[in-house]
Amino acid sequence: MSKWYPKKGRVIFHVDMNSFYASVEMAFDPSLKGKPLAIAGNPEERKGIVVTSSYEARKYGVKTTMPLFEARRLCPDLIVMRPNFERYRTASKEMFKILAEVTDLVQPVSIDEGYMDVTGCAEQGAPPEISERIQKRVYEELDLPCSIGIAPNKFLAKMASDMKKPMGITILRKRDLPVKLWPLPIAEMHGVGEKTAEKLKKLDIETIGDLAKQPVLDLKRLLGINGERLQNRANGMDDRPVDPDAVHEFKSIGTSTTLAEDTTDDTEVRTVLRKLANKVEARMRSKEVLAKHVQLMIRYHDRKTITRSRQLKDYIEKADDLFSIAMQLFDDHWNQVPVRLLGITASDFAEKSEITQQLDLFSFEQYAKKEKLFEAIDDLTEKYGHNPFKKLSTPKESQVTTSFQKDFLDDYKKE
């Protein structure tokens, strides 16, 4: 087994579920198998967004984040379903249970992917044998396909798992980089977004190999310290451990939503920001933290995106405060152009148990009056599972928000 388990190295798996939401729906209803299927945030709305799609739909060009009207134009027979998040959570938890039976060193990074360190699993066989058993169990027990990357570190394992989909198993060693990794377009490199790829192309960096060989000073001038980090990755260097406790760590709590229609309606903006503030408050409460920094994200109809933030003097935790600050930021920075997406993020946290609120002379009485109301609402929310005092401005839950992946990790932490 020494061939597979070097004394000074590691063996890392990246397990990536294939077309996860669509695959779960197919497992639940086998009549959907082999058909073009898309999961969309709001199928009834013309501007609904595709969350994920089956491989049959992808053959027609249907892609994640594509407007639903465009997906239907490309694939007239497209079957569109709303997401069933409870179903996806259940499937994900069962998948991670299978991984945990192989090793304790499992790090979930989202609802449908995670890393495993199998360096200490030599008694279970060679890594390809272990990965085949995992893939087979997930498919036979859950009826779900997955791809697995095998490599000496997390970056290479992640890149490997993307190389064969669906149901692929790929081994990527450092000696394989010139043939398997370096010829790939730079935009396909994990950690390189669209904007970074555009910047790199200014240095004539078109492939991952170009990045690997570029003088590091050029990259630092262009991207700062991130330039050197990306070059190290391109050369197969990544010393990050698989950390099961990483799921407990967080630096910010945020959520965003794509509007059903691009809008300039102030009332609609207020309604959406109120809903987002409520969600951020709920997640802050579950983590028992207070925030001192609030950021607003605005994406316009032409996809131009801006973020504006405010550092606060005192810690906050209530949706009213989050909403008020977000609304002020919107009023100060909105350019009157139609809005496509809005998001609120809280950060700069302190644990609630460690903070004693400093009530100033003019606000303490008002806050004290509200506090019993807040406590009563929290008690009723815990008793009935939802806030019984719904605001009239709160819209229906029709949009898929970006916080779902983070919420899953929150739930995983609690178990």
Secondary structure, DSSP 8 states (H G I E B T S, - for coil): -TTTS-SS---EEEEEETTHHHHHHHHH-GGGTTS-EEEES-TTSTT-BEEEE-HHHHTTT--TT-BHHHHHHH-TT-EEE---HHHHHHHHHHHHHHHHTT-S-EEEEETTEEEEE-TT-GGG--HHHHHHHHHHHHHHHH---EEEEEESSHHHHHHHHTTSTTT-EEE--GGGIIIIITTSBGGGSTT--HHHHHHHHTTT--BHHHHHHS-HHHHHHHHTHHHHHHHHHHTT-------GGGGG--SEEEEEEEEEEEE--HHHHHHHHHHHHHHHHHHHHHHTEEEEEEEEEEEETTS-EEEEEEEEEEEE--HHHHHHHHHHHHHHH--SS-EEEEEEEEEEEEEGGG------TTTHHHHHHHHHHHHHHHHHHHHHSS-SS--TT---S-S--TTHHHHHHHHHHH-
